[in-house]
Amino acid sequence: MNTKVMILLGSSSDFNIAQKAINVLEKIGVNYDIKVASAHRTHDKVKQIVLEGTKSGVDVFMGIAGLSAHLPGIIAANTYKPVIGVPVDVKMGGLDALFANAQMPFGAPVATVGVDRGENGAILACQIIGIYDEKVRANVSKMREEFFDKVHEDEEELLKKVKGRLYSPQKFNFEGENSGISTNEVVNNKNIVPEIAVIPGSYSDMKIAQQTTNFLDKVGIAYDMNIISPIRYPERFEKYLDRVEDVKLFIAISGLSAHVTGAIVAHSNKPVIGVPCPVQLGGFDALLSMINMPPGVPVATVGVGNGGNAALLAAEMLALENKKIKDKIFHLKKHIT
């Protein structure tokens, strides 16, 4: 069996977080391997695992580490495959590890999920593999439905405890997740099907969005872009997501409380890459809003304002089954200074 996901732990003490990832991969049916290798104490071992794993056909690498968690960054420095970072809460609520994961320089993106969110790291890995594997994609959708059912069951149990005199329950008929099908967008008035939907939440995010689209143009990846806020224009936002449902992944660019990413993952099982924008508080609010998602709905968050890394990460995902893109990013990463 070919290993599809390689999990590296910075320490054996991180195994409880890895177990969350393992449970998901076992359920969805994705082959994995797991190693313990420290970025600082066993640097050569990390490099060897990544280089050999890349050659042998590993699709996604996942680094799980706490403290100054440089492990995912060292992995990203030695492969052109997508790298997921799972920061671990050892000290400081895991913020030290979170920043070490997300705030990578251009050329070595790490798709960072929330602190201790091993399950979200695994779901994101499966979403990436599911871009080209229909069976994995279907199993991810099934898991999402189970999350919906679990919330419904929890609500039923909770409401049994409500005894207020004025409690007046209403009945709603929910149909579960919206799996909307769409027509394909036309890019630049040509009959080109976009592979990526780039969604800035505001015109103030356009500078960073331009960094993203410039790289996509350079690599030759077709995309659609629409500036739209799910808060100001919720109905228009949902209609747009339905129209571009056939894209392979999304890049959301947003500042403040960054609802754009959350709105997308609520409607789609495709990978969502988030770029927090420094509108206020240095982008700290947007970064935390994107990364710390609940179980089942991961956002592959990159560093504040780093639209270039978002585009490169998207290219790495698409390159799993596209040799032309792979060759371009392999050449690019070798010549970044």
N, C-alpha and C positions, 0 to 999 in steps of 0.2 A: 504493500500500500504506500502510495506516495504521500509524504507529509505536506499538507496544505498550509497549516499554521504552525509556526515555530514560536513557542513561548519561552522567553528567557527571564529568569528571576535573578534579581540582584543579590538575594539572600534566601536561604531556605526558610527564613521566618516569614517570607512573603507568600508561602504556599497557600494560606487560607484565602488569599485574594485570587490566586491562580485556580483554586478549586471552583470558584464561581465561574471562571471562564471554561474550565473543563466540563462542567455540568452542561453548559450551553452547547459546546461543540459536540458532546456526546449525543445530546438530544436532537440537534439539527443534522448530525451525520457528517461531520467534517473531520478528516484525519489530522492529527496534531502530534507534536513532540514537545517535550519540556526539558529545559536544561537550567542549571544554576551557574551563573557566570557574572562576576562583578566587573563593572566598567573600570574601576580603579585598582582592584586587587588582582584581577585575572584578565587584564586588557587583551592579551594575545589570544586567550581562549574565546572571548567574545568575537573577536575578528575572525578567527578560524571557523566558528560556528556559522557566522553570517555569510562569509564567502562561500563555504561549502554548501550551506543551505540554499543560497541563491542559485548556485550551479545545478543543484539536484532538483530544483523545481518548486521550492517553497514559494507560496503565493503571497503570504502576509507574515510579517514578524510582529511579535508583541513583546514589549519590554515592561516588566512590572518591578518597580523599585521605589524606595522611599528616600528621605533625606535629600542630599544633593544628587537627585536621580538623573545621572548622565547616561544611564544605560540605553534608553531609547535613542538618544542622540548619537551615541557611538554606533549603534546598529544602523541608523540612517546614513551615517558617514560611509558605510561600507557596502551599501546595496542600493539598487534602483527600484526595489520592490517597496510597496507601502509598509510603513512602520506605525504601529499603534502604541501609544504610551499610556500606562495605567499608573498614576501616582499613588503612593501608599502613605497613609497617615502614620508616621513614626513620631515626628515632632511637629509643632506648629500647625496642627490640623491638616497636615499634608500640603500646605501651601508652598513650602520650599520645593517639594517634589513636583507639584503642579507647574510652577514657573519654570523649573528646569526642563520639563517635558515640552511645554507649549512654546516658550520663547526661544525657538531655534532660529539661527540665521538662514538667509535664503540659500537654498541648495540642499538642505537636509531637513525636510519637513517631518514633523511627528504629529500624527493624528491623535490628539490628547482627549481622553475621556475623563469622567469625574473621579475624584479621590476614592480609592478602594472599589471602584466600579469594574471589577473583573468581568462581570456578566455583560456589561455594555461594551467592553473591549472585544469580547468574543462575538457578540451580535454584530458589531461593526465589521469585524473580520469576515463574518458570513455574508453580510451585505455586499462587501467588496467582491468576494468570490461569486456571489449570486449575480453579479453583473453579467457573467457569461455562463453560469451554471443554473439552469432552470429548476433543477431539483432542489438545490440549496435555497434558491430564491423562494420557492413554494414553501419550504420548511420554515423559513424566516417569517413568512406571512402567517403560517399556522401558529407560530409562537406568539406573534403579535395578537392574534385572535384570542389566545389563551390569557394574555395579559388583560384584554378587554373583559373577558368572562370573570377573571379574578376580581377586578374592580367592582363588577356588578354583584358578585357574591358577597364581597366585603360590605357593600352598601346595604344589601338585604339584611345582613347580620346586625349592622349598626342601627338600622331603622327599627328593628325589633326592640331596641332599648329606649326609643323616644317615647316618653309618656306625657308630654306636655298637653295641657287642656286645650290649647289653641292650635295644636298641630293639625294641619290640613293637607295631607299628602295629595299630590297630583300624579297621574299616570302618564308615562311617555312610552312610545314604541320606538326603541332604538334598533337600528339595523347593523350595528357594529361599525367596523372601519370603512372609510370611504376609499374604494380602490380605483376610483375614476379612470376611465379610458379617454384618450384624447386624440385629436388630430395633431399632426406634426406641424411645428412652426416652420415658416420659410425664412431662412437666414440670408440677409443681404439680397433679397429678391431672387434668390436662386433656389432651385429644388434640392436643397441640402438639408438632410435631417440632422438637427442638433443633437449632440451627444451629452451636452451639459447645459443646464439652466443656471445662469448667474443672476442672482436676485439681490440687489442693494435695497435696503429699506428706506433710503432717503437720498435726495440729490446731494446732500452733504457727504455721502459715502462714495461718491463717484470717483474721487481721486484714487481710492484704494481699488475700486472696481476696475478702473482703467489699468492698473498694474496687473490685475488678474487676466483681463481679456487680452492685453498685449502679449502675455506669455502664451496664452492659448492660440493666438494668431501665429506666433513664432513656431509653435510645435505643430500647427496644422490641425487643431481640433475644432470642429464646428460647435457653436454655442448659440444660445438665445439669451437675451438679457432684457429684463423688465424691472424698472424701479417701482416698487409697490410695497406698501406697508400693510401688514395684516391687522394692525390696530386702527388705522385711519380708514382703510378700505377693505374690510373683511370679506365681503361678497366678491369683490373684484379679485382679491387675492386667491380665493378658493377656485374661482373660474379659471384663473391663469394656471394654477397647479393642475387642474383637469386637462387643460389644453396641452401641457408639456409633460404629461404623465409618461410618455414613451422615452424620455431622456434617460440616460444611464445613471446620472447622479446630479446633485445640486451643489452649488456654492452660494452660501448666504452671507451677505456682508452687512453688518449692522452695529450700531453703537447703543449706548444707554442700556435698557434692560433686554435688548436683543431678542425680541419676540419672533423675529423672522425665522430663525432656525427652529424654534419650538413649533411654530405653525406648520413648517414643512414636514418635520418628522411626525407630526400628528396626522398627516395626510398621505404619507408615502413610506414604503419600505426600502426605497433606494438609499444609498449612502448620501449623507448630508455633511458637507464641509463648512465649517463656520469660521468667519474672519471677524473678530471683534474690532470695533473702530474706537479710537480715542476721542470721543466727543466730550466727555467729562471724566474726571477722576482718572485720567491717563488710560482709559479703556478698561480699568479694573472691573467696573460693574458689568460691562458687556462680556468680558472674559469669563467671569464666574457664572453669568447667566447662561452662556453657551455650554460650558463644560459640565456643570453640575446638574445633568439631566437625570430623571428617575430611571429605574431599571426598565429596559425594553426599548428605549428611544435615544440611542447615542447620537451625539454630534461630534464629528471629527474636527476638533478645534485646533487651529493654528495660532501663532502669536499675534499680538495686537498689531493691527495695521499691515500684516504681512500677506498681502494679496498674491505676491509672487509664489510664496510657499503653498498657498491654497491651490493655485493653478498647477504647480509641480506635483503636488500630492494627487490631484485629480488625474494628471497625465500618468502617474505611476499606477493608479488603479486601472485605467484604460489599457495600459501597456501590457497587462497580464496576458491579453490575447491579441495584441496588435504590435507586430514586430517593428513596423515603421515608427510608431511612437516610442517604443522601447529603445530603438537605436538612437533616436534624437535626444532623449533624456539621458541615456548612458553617456553620450558624447558631451552633453551640456554639463553634467555633474563632474565630469573629469576635467573641465576647463573653467570652472568657477573659481575666481580669485578673491 
